[in-house]
Amino acid sequence: MAMESWMYGDPETVAIRRQQAELSKQRACGACVHKVSVEWNGVMYHGCEFKRRVFGNRCELYRVKQETACQ
């Protein structure tokens, strides 16, 4: 993975920025029915089940998961 220029700064600032980016992606696509999560080497990766969609950019296929309530 190539490092961007902002990644060479203060480690605390870099960690905060990465966490903010992940939270932003979760807000945009976290509740979508097409969200796919995979754990690899102890790290959780999130993506879209449609190959050409980018996780974190809400697309026209976005649908919210329906909660089932017990009656």
Beta strands, then each sheet from edge to edge (+ up, - down):
strand 1: 35-40
strand 2: 43-48
sheet 1: 1+ 2-
end
